[in-house]
Amino acid sequence: MSESTAAAVATNPLLQPSPLEFQFPQFDRLRDEHYLPAIEQGMREQLAEVAAIAGNKDAPSFDNTIVAMERSGQLFNRATTVFFNLSGTVTNDVMNQVRATVAPKLAAHLDAILLNPALFARVQTLHAKRDSLGLDAESLHLLERYHTDFVRAGALVKGADQDKLKQLNGEIATLQTQFTQNVLDATNASGVHVEDRKQLDGLGDNAIAAAEAAAKAAGKDKGYLIALMNTSGQPATAALVNRDLRAKLQQASEQRCANDGKFDNRGIALRLAKLRAERAQLLGYADFASYVLEDETAKTPAAVNKMMRELAPAAVANARREASEIQKLIDAGKGGFQLGAADWSYYTEKVRAEKYAFDQNQLRPYFEIDSVLENGVFFAASKLYGLSFKERKDLPRYHPTVRIFDVFDEDGSKLALLVTDMYARSSKRGGAWMTEYVAQNTLLGAKPVVALHLNVPEPPKGEPTLMSYDEVTTAFHEFGHVLHGMFSKVRYPRLSGTSVPRDFVEYPSQVNEMWMTDPTVLANYAKHHQTGAAMPKELLDKVLATGTFNQGFATTEYLGAALLDQAWHQLKPEQVPKDAIAFEQATLKQIGLDFAPVPPRYRSTYFSHIFSGGYAAGYYAYLWSEVLDADSVEWFKEHGGLKRENGDHFRNTLLSKGGSVDAMQLFRNFRGRDPLIEPLLVRRGLK
């Protein structure tokens, strides 16, 4: 070991638990050279711990096998959690290289644990006599979860097939990492540069100033750079008057990672689809979707297909009606062109203004970012759950715009630490998400450290950050995940917080969106950023009146992406096509979603959710969860809305349980019955 390496190890803050409160990460001490040594040391330590468990001469018991595994890997978990969280928020070339280096190693590491025959034999022994072990409900559920994890990882696969499985896991991990990096790089490289300010007519002054700053940051001598967001549709097209520029922006978005060059993801998508299909068959499943869905509440591809294909015709019919209204407006203005994808948002706002005397830009002055967070999101949580928040200035931050809060329960005890990271930047992946740095569990005495991430464009220094309606909705949504993590009250790390099926995890967060327009909450945060005046009631009434407006578009673009996901992952290995774009086009046509003005929310080549983000064969989950969400919103309305007893009921029966109880049983415990789909159909304007 060189002196420099030894010094790096000696000063590596990841190698020991953080001395900060709740083991809050020491962001100020972290250096790029710390990640790889800590992850590799973590792997070595966990493998030694696992070897000791597997080789234990004592007969298998719940404590010496399952609990021992729950205690193992603390350094590994700490190092990988911090690294992957930061590589999604403040990545750089060194971190990208570390991610590429560790991806196959991590796959091999998990295989070394989950495909360890001696370890699985102990788990299997315990599972076979689980009903006679005298375990409490949470411990029994954990044992069953471990057995399922091992079996689904391939513990029953033998000989050469297991070697093949390990090889597939390594290649899949490498390709997923490459896909992610290509999307980030292509998104950063594909922004549209404009030299003439007149072309930006329609954009607000803050948006223009941000585009000018983005151009300078990208090394442009002059002009303006409109950065891309991760979805097919681009927010700027809702405001830009210049149709050619709108079209250029839309084209840049939809062609990401689909052209010959270093960011091309077409071949990676094809290869991943084939490898995943091969892996699924090796594990005994017809296809990858069947493998994934068996462990979700949906259970089968047939159930997912049925729900989405039943909704698709009505959604497209609604979208075509909406398109007809837009086309009439274009024709009335002597536009002389047929509605295209780049025109939809721009003319939708005009239709909204014509029908409701309202456009969404009227809302921005009332949605200042700090007020939305503190007087809106936090306020709703205080009213519903009794929480209070106090900003911390003493804890280290990984970026200057990050804020940190103590979260207190009603009795004054400290519940969690919350990190908020609200702004977009080139080193941060697109979208919005919640994550945990420390997951609650009583076994290790861990209290939650959770983080909320958005991608709101940062205005020039000194200017207010005014959010769009959709961005405010997203803030409330992601905070629903935060609550799920903070309210966790379980014993075991494996069952903590949001460790629930993928098609259930979005449900609590979607419920939390309802408080955005609750009159009490809205009156507290929706105040004009200059005058402090409350949002006029007539403006709020217009917002609420547009509840089903443009839902044909929203449902169609979502279903397009969700059904593409299923199409890719219901393929058998020999069915994987040679042309990713042609496959996408044929799939959309076959399912009746090939409506040019409404492209899928993500096209395959930049669909990170499914090719690198953990939603493979699971993007349907948002709509599946929305069935539960819409039904739960009705429960809150029936019981008086924003009341402490309602919040306590939701918290005690569902949010606090993590993954310690079957997901659908959690819903029944809260709602008192199985879910009904009718509230969703009404919400989406499909009934």
C-alpha positions, 0 to 999 in steps of 0.5 A: 500500500502506497503512502498516499493510499494509506493516508486515504484509508486512514482519513476515510470517513466511510470506514467507521460509523459517522459520529454525527447525530443519527449517523448523518454522513460527513459530507464535508470530509468525503473525497472521491478517493474514499468511495472505492476503498470503502466499498471494497472493504465493505464487501470483504467484511460482509463476505467474512461475516456471511462465511461465519454465519454459513459455517456456524457449527451450531444448528440454524436458529433465527438469531444465528442465521437471519438476525446475524445476516441483518446485522452483517454488512454495515460498512458495505451498506453505509459506503454503497448508500452514500456513494450511490446517493451522491453519484445521483446528485453531485456526480463527476468523472471520477465517481462515474468511473467508480460506478462503472468499476463497482457495478459488476463487482457488486453483482458478484458480491450479491451472488456470493451471498445469495448463491452461497449453498451453505447459507441457503441451506440454513435459511431453507431449514428454518423456512421449512419449520417456520411455523414451529419456531415461535416467531412473532409476526414481523420475524416470521415475515422477515424469514419468509422474505429472506427465503424468497430473496434467495430463491429469486436470486437463483439459490435453487439453480445448480451447476453450470446454470448457476455460473451462467446466472452469475455471468448474466448478473455481471453483464446486466449490472455493467450495461445498466450503469452504462445506460444511466451514464449515457442518458445523463451525458446525452441530456447535458449535451443535447440542450438547444442553444439559441443566440437571438433572444427574440427566439425565446419570446414567451419564456419568463425573464427568470427562465431566460436568465437561467438559459443565459447562465446555462450557456455560460456554464456550458462554455458558450461565448454568447446566447442561451441554452435551454437544458433538457429535462428527462421526460419526452415533453419539455417544460419550455414548449409550454411557453415558447412562441417560436414553433421552430424552436419548440420543434427543435427542442422536442426533437432533441429530447426524443432523439436522445441516445438514439443516434450513432455515437458515444451516447447511443443506447439502442444496442444496450436496450436490446442487449439488456432485454435479451439478458434479462429474458435469459436470466428469467428463463434460467430461474424458471420463468417464461419472461422477465416480466413474469419474474418481476411481477410474481413478487409484486401485488399485481402477481402476473403480466396478465393482470397488468396487461388487463388493467392498462389495455382496458384504460388505453382506448378511453385514454386515447379517445380522450387525447384525440378529443383534446387534440381536436380542440387544440386543432380548432384553436390552431385553425382559428388562428390561421396556423396552417399546420397539424398539431404535433408533439411540440405544440401540445403544451403550448396550445393546451395552455391556450385552450385552458385559458379559453375554457377556464380563463386560466393558464398555469403561469398565473400560479407561479407567483404564488409558488415560491419554493421556500414557501411551498416547502415550509408553509405547504409541504411541512405545514400539511405534515404538521396538521395531519401528523403533528410534526414540526421542522427546524433547519440545521445550519451546523451539519455538512452539506454536499452542495451549497443549495442543500438544506437540512432539517430536524424533524420532531414528533408531536411529543417533542422527540426527534424523529428524523433528519431530512435533507432537501435538494431542490435544484437541477444541475448538470451533475444531478440525474433527472426527475425527482426522488426520495432516498435514505442515508440511514434506514430506521430499525430498532435492531441496530438502533438506527433513526432515519436520515432521509432526503428529498430531491427535485429538479427545479431550474435554479434562477439567477442569484437574487431572483426568487424560485417560482415553481410550476403547478406540476413541480409543486405536485411533485414536491408533495408527492416525494414528501409522501415517500419521505413520510413513509421512510420517517414514520417507519417503526420496525425492528429489522433493516430489511423491512424498513420504510419504503421496503414494499413492493414496487407497485405499492411504494408509490401509493402513500406518496400519491395520497400525499398529493391531495394536501397540495390543494387542500384549502387550509394548506393552500391558504398557508403557502400560496401567497404572492412572492412580492405582495404576500397576498393570498392566491385569489379564491377564483384562481383556486376555483379555476385550478380545481375546475381543471382537475380532469383537463388534459387527462387524456394526454397525461394518461396516454403518455404514461400508458405509452411508456408503461406498455412499452416497458411490459413489451420489452420485458415480456419478450423471450430471448429469441423474440428480442428484435434487432431494431429498438426504434422499430420495435417501439413503433410497432408496439405502440401501433399494436396497442393503439397508442401510436398517436404522434402528438402524444409520444410516450413519456419516455422513449426506450433509449432514455427510459432510465426507469426501466433500463437502469433505475429499478422499474424494469417491468414495473413502470405500471406501478404508478397507475396501479398504485393510483387505484389505491391512492384514489380510493384512499383519498375518498376515505380521507374526504369521507372522514373530514380531510386534514384531521389529526385522527385521520393522519394517525390512522394512516400512520399507525395502520400503514406508514409505520409498518414498512414491509413488515406486513403484506402490502395489500393487507396494509391497505385493508387495515387502513381502508377496511376493505379491498380497493375499488377502481371507480375513484381512479376512473372519475379522477382521470376523466375515464368514467 
